[in-house]
């Protein structure tokens, strides 16, 4: 026979296992307090980046010039980083036969049919103060306008676009849990070649303000979750995106940030979070920036948008579903424990 106190203790233990597995990921999706942001500095106290995403020891950043830094300490809102060297980036070259830019080491198999890109917004409230009047509009943020422009530009490029305007409010650490359902639905519906979660940052405007070929736009930052099983393939995808931006739209990239968390990127090897400007930039310049990003996607995906679509390399699926397996283990353990406990009580 099992006493009631022992039952309670065992159930608490099962709950703690779940918290250990997923609680740290939820906290990793936290952000700086309103009006605050993190400053990343190198060994010489030179500012290398600003971000509203909560910074943890172990986070990394690849700057616009491909310098890689690792966060060594975090004190209040300042993160001290160590220079790790220049990051080796994918090489693209102009293929005269195909009359397009392609990756020098292309590990992609093409097939018939339109390439598909899924687009959604985890933070449905994000807005642009100069254009929207405020930085947060619950359920109807200016970020939707940026997303619509992105979706339309992708369609103009020949992509099949699955764009979701689902609302995932409130803007809190659990927003990614709510948007996960949207991402899963998009993936099940269309098996997209890429899944893009469109955001905006919350830092001074200068961090994102730029010009590309004389046109004022906002920069694009790519964010990779470093605690998800797809981190390696997500990062390779991010590096391809940055390489194409650097080659075709110089000045557009604001680097790649590798932060603690998963950002639902365990769902796809080509899932990416993009920061399109900050709340201090104008929405019009953000829309121009996202258009330029859309223009790079055919090259990024190795897609012939007139009829062919890039398929995922065979290695892209390595690690996919690991988080799902862990979740199943926790659920099964909980269900088993519940059954065992009740079976024991039925024998009393």
DORO-74148 format. One line per 2 residues: number of its first residue (from 1); their letters; for each residue x, y, z of C-alpha. Coordinates in steps of 0.05 Angstrom, whole numbers, plus 5000, padded with zeros to 4 digits. Each point is the difference from the previous one (the first is absolute). Layout:
<sites>
NUM	A	X/Y/Z  ...
</sites>
This chain:
<sites>
1	XX	5000/5000/5000  5023/5070/4985
3	XX	4986/5056/5049  4969/5066/4977
5	XX	5063/5038/5019  5043/4955/4957
7	XX	4951/5009/4942  5005/5075/5005
9	XX	5076/4996/5005  5005/4958/4937
11	XX	4953/5045/4961  5041/5061/5021
13	XX	5062/4964/4975  4968/4988/4932
15	XX	4980/5073/4995  5071/5021/5017
17	XX	5027/4957/4943  4955/5038/4952
19	XX	5023/5067/5028  5073/4980/4993
21	XX	4989/4980/4928  4960/5062/4977
23	XX	5001/5053/5054  5069/5027/4981
25	XX	4979/5007/4927  4939/5041/5020
27	XX	5043/5047/5041  5050/5006/4943
29	XX	4946/5033/4958  4997/5059/5049
31	XX	5018/5071/4978  5028/5062/5032
33	XX	4952/5044/5039  4964/5053/4960
35	XX	5047/5056/4982  5062/4957/5016
37	XX	5046/4960/4955  5064/4960/5004
39	XX	5067/5027/4977  5052/4951/4975
41	XX	5073/5024/5006  5066/4968/4981
43	XX	5064/4994/5042  5015/5074/4985
45	XX	4931/5024/5022  4982/5014/4928
47	XX	4925/4993/4988  4987/4944/4950
49	XX	4925/4991/5005  4936/5022/5034
51	XX	4940/4953/5011  4935/4998/5039
53	XX	5004/4924/5004  5022/4977/5069
55	XX	5075/4983/4997  5031/4940/5034
57	XX	5071/4976/5010  5015/4955/4941
59	XX	4959/5039/4949  5039/5017/4936
61	XX	4997/5053/4947  5027/5003/4928
63	XX	5006/5073/4982  4988/5032/4932
65	XX	5075/4990/4984  4996/4926/5019
67	XX	5038/5009/5066  4975/4949/5050
69	XX	4993/5017/5074  4980/4959/5061
71	XX	4967/5029/5063  5045/4986/5060
73	XX	4966/5041/5054  4935/5039/5009
75	XX	4994/5055/5051  4934/5038/5001
77	XX	4989/5019/4927  5072/4995/4977
79	XX	5029/4936/4970  5075/4993/4994
81	XX	5021/4958/4939  5062/4964/4977
83	XX	5021/5004/4927  5000/4930/4970
85	XX	5028/5016/4931  4970/5008/4931
87	XX	4943/4954/4984  5007/4958/4937
89	XX	4940/5017/4957  4969/4963/4940
91	XX	5026/5024/4933  4953/5020/4944
93	XX	5022/5012/4929  4969/5024/4935
95	XX	4981/4941/4956  5001/5025/4929
97	XX	4965/4938/4974  4941/5009/5047
99	XX	5007/5076/4999  4993/5002/5075
101	XX	5038/4999/5066  5009/4930/5030
103	XX	5039/4970/5058  5068/4973/4980
105	XX	4988/4936/5040  4927/4988/4983
107	XX	4970/4941/5037  4929/5008/4974
109	XX	4955/4957/4956  4947/5037/4961
111	XX	4930/4974/4984  4939/5024/4962
113	XX	4949/5045/5034  5003/5068/5033
115	XX	5046/5009/5060  4960/5017/5062
117	XX	5016/5048/5057  4958/5005/5063
119	XX	4996/5066/5037  4971/5018/5068
121	XX	5009/5046/5060  5011/4975/5072
123	XX	4994/5071/5027  4935/5027/4971
125	XX	5004/5067/5034  5068/5025/4976
127	XX	4996/5068/4966  5041/5059/4976
129	XX	4993/5065/5040  5015/5050/4944
131	XX	4946/4968/4955  4951/4966/5047
133	XX	5002/5050/5057  5018/4948/5053
135	XX	5046/4941/5007  4946/4950/5019
137	XX	4930/4990/4970  4972/4935/5030
139	XX	4977/4952/4946  5009/5049/4942
141	XX	5072/5025/5002  5034/5034/4943
143	XX	5042/4937/4992  4941/4971/4961
145	XX	5009/5054/4947  5073/4979/4994
147	XX	4980/4927/4996  4949/5014/4945
149	XX	5052/5037/4959  5048/4942/5009
151	XX	4948/4949/4979  4980/5040/4938
153	XX	5072/5011/4979  5013/4925/5006
155	XX	4940/4986/4957  5026/5050/4949
157	XX	5065/4959/5001  4960/4938/4981
159	XX	4994/4967/5069  4938/4967/5028
161	XX	4991/5037/5066  4961/4974/5060
163	XX	4990/5063/5043  4966/4996/5068
165	XX	4973/5060/5036  4983/4961/5063
167	XX	5002/5040/5064  5047/4974/5054
169	XX	4990/5054/5053  5019/5016/5053
171	XX	5073/5017/4986  5031/4957/5055
173	XX	5047/4941/5009  4944/4952/4980
175	XX	4986/5033/4933  5045/4949/4966
177	XX	4959/4944/5029  4938/5030/4969
179	XX	5033/5015/4933  5027/4929/4998
181	XX	4930/4976/4983  4999/5047/4941
183	XX	5068/4977/4976  4981/4927/5006
185	XX	4935/5013/4961  5038/5035/4944
187	XX	5051/4944/4995  4947/4946/4999
189	XX	4960/5037/4947  5054/5016/4949
191	XX	5067/4967/5021  5034/5067/4986
193	XX	5072/5007/4977  5010/5055/5052
195	XX	4961/5026/5061  5010/5073/5018
197	XX	4978/5033/5065  5000/5076/4988
199	XX	5015/5047/5059  5029/5068/5014
201	XX	5051/5018/5053  4996/5053/5055
203	XX	5065/5039/4999  5022/5070/4976
205	XX	4985/5012/4926  5074/5007/4982
207	XX	5011/4925/5012  4956/4984/4940
209	XX	5001/5062/4957  5038/4992/4935
211	XX	5000/5012/4925  5003/4947/4946
213	XX	5020/5027/4933  4979/5069/5022
215	XX	4932/4978/5025  4985/5012/5075
217	XX	4978/4934/5031  5006/4962/5066
219	XX	5050/4945/5009  4980/4927/5010
221	XX	5026/4960/5058  4995/4924/5002
223	XX	4989/4964/5066  5017/4927/5012
225	XX	4980/4962/5062  5063/4967/5026
227	XX	4964/4951/5047  4959/4964/4948
229	XX	5021/4935/4966  4999/5033/4931
231	XX	5049/5053/5021  5055/4977/4951
233	XX	4954/4998/4939  4963/5064/5020
235	XX	5067/5036/5006  5023/4975/4932
237	XX	4935/5026/4971  5010/5067/5035
239	XX	5071/5004/4972  4974/4987/4930
241	XX	4949/5056/5009  5053/5048/5025
243	XX	5049/4981/4944  4948/5015/4947
245	XX	4981/5066/5033  5073/5020/5002
247	XX	5010/4983/4927  4936/5025/4970
249	XX	4976/5053/5050  5063/5025/5035
251	XX	4984/5038/5064  4934/4964/5012
253	XX	5025/4949/5051  5004/5016/5074
255	XX	5034/4934/5015  4979/4935/5033
257	XX	4983/4993/5074  5002/4932/5032
259	XX	4959/5005/5064  4980/4952/5055
261	XX	4933/4970/4981  4969/4962/4942
263	XX	4952/5050/4967  4962/4940/4973
265	XX	5058/4987/4952  5002/4927/5021
267	XX	4939/4992/4953  5040/5012/4937
269	XX	5073/5002/4978  4983/5063/4961
271	XX	4962/5038/5054  5024/5071/5011
273	XX	4983/5059/5045  5012/5066/4965
275	XX	5003/5068/5034  4978/5055/4952
277	XX	5023/5065/5029  4981/5025/5070
279	XX	4940/5036/5030  5038/5064/4990
281	XX	5006/4992/4925  4945/5018/4951
283	XX	4955/4944/4975  5010/5024/4928
285	XX	5075/4988/5005  4987/4932/5032
287	XX	4955/4982/4941  5055/5019/4952
289	XX	5050/4958/5038  4955/4938/5001
291	XX	4989/5008/4925  5075/4995/4989
293	XX	5003/4938/5043  4945/4969/4958
295	XX	5040/5014/4938  5057/4958/5027
297	XX	4959/4938/5016  5002/4966/4931
299	XX	5076/4998/5005  4999/4980/5073
301	XX	4955/4940/4986  5033/4983/4934
303	XX	4931/5007/4969  4981/5006/4927
305	XX	4937/5040/5013  4977/4991/4929
307	XX	4986/4927/5014  5048/4965/5047
309	XX	5008/5001/5075  5058/4986/5045
311	XX	4993/4939/5044  5032/4992/5067
313	XX	5068/4965/5000  4997/4930/5029
315	XX	5039/5025/5060  4950/5055/5016
317	XX	4955/4954/5039  5054/4977/5048
319	XX	4977/5017/5070  4930/5019/4978
321	XX	4947/4977/5049  5048/4990/5058
323	XX	4960/5049/5043  4936/4965/4980
325	XX	5030/4934/5023  5020/5031/5067
327	XX	4930/5027/5008  4970/4932/4986
329	XX	5046/4968/5051  4977/5050/5053
331	XX	4927/4989/4982  5007/4925/5000
333	XX	5038/5002/5066  4945/5042/5030
335	XX	4945/4955/4973  5037/4938/5023
337	XX	5010/5029/5068  4927/5019/5005
339	XX	4979/4929/4979  5049/4968/5048
341	XX	4978/5043/5058  4927/4987/4988
343	XX	5012/4926/4989  5034/4998/5068
345	XX	4942/5037/5033  4950/4952/4969
347	XX	5033/4943/5037  4993/5033/5067
</sites>
